Amino acid sequence: MYKVILIDDEPLARQLLQSLLSAYPQFDIIAECGDGFEGFKAIQQHAPDLIFLDVQMPRLSGFEMLELLDEAPSVIFTTAFDQYAMDAFEAHAIDYLLKPLSRERFDKAIEKWLKTADTRPGIQALPALAESVAAGYAQRIVVKDRGAIRIIPANDILHIEAADDYVKIFTREGNFLKKATMGHIEASLDPAQFVRVHRSAIIPVGQIAKIEPYEKESHIARLQSGAKVPVSKAGMMKLKQVLGW
């Protein structure tokens, strides 16, 4: 038996998935969730083999939920994104069902998954996938904070630093770690508001209080929070472009 979790904020969509899955006795629906928060907890608790996941949900999107998981199960997305976005799903070898769901398309997705069910790894290259289909820049960053989920609005970020395999996000309420690369975070934030001034630092331009020369061609940015952040030669060029200097 394969353990399955349905994660979709639309009750009718979950009911339809139940009906479609009833033709496959090898699947056991162990949980149904109405949002990403519930889905995250259910996945942690049950370790499913496969999840059906809606992309656009209130509170926590499907992508945001997956980014919080240390190990993500196999995923079949259920989404209303248009065909251009679907190309991004297919390029990453992740299956999807375009709403409204149809029996024919559902069966093809299930057959595709079953062929490699016992050897298929969890979802791969999620950050690149999320960037390829997201509309606009991120207005928030979602992190795990001592087992809980915390949503950090972009406007609350004081600055961001690299921390080995993580990034450290500084806010007035404290500092929070997120498993992500600086490149992923940089690409997800609005470049008119956030500038990667150093390979290990991203700052909101609105937080800059002063920029001072340092050694050679580098600088130090003094932020309103009191933090001092190194600015490389390339980072200074980016700042000049954004600030119109």
Order of alpha helices (4+ residues) and beta strands (2+ residues): beta-alpha-beta-alpha-beta-alpha-beta-alpha-beta-alpha-alpha-beta-beta-beta-beta-beta-alpha-beta-beta-beta-beta-beta-alpha
